[in-house]
Amino acid sequence: MLTIQLLAGADNTKTESKTAQAQMLILELLADGKRMPSAELEKTVNERGISSRTMRTAKSRIGDRLVTEKDGTAWVCYLRN
């Protein structure tokens, strides 16, 4: 599969590694029951050179463990136990 992608000129390795970095960062930031405003989480991830789009992909790969819910006027993220 990688050979086909390389022949086609696609380089998904860089994207995949950024997605994996984003996943690890999100899991690290929200470890031990921490809650973080969604905007702050995105800002922190962006400051590490990871795009908002890649962050969304990472969040979707984390799946049901990642909860984003409205808390007053802000959206807050945390990990489900």
Buried (B, 14 or more C-beta within 10 A) or exposed (E): EEEEEEEEEEEEEEBEEBBEBBBEBBBEBBEEEEEBEBEEBBEBBEEEEBEEEBBEBBBEEBEEEBEEEEEEEEBBBBBEE
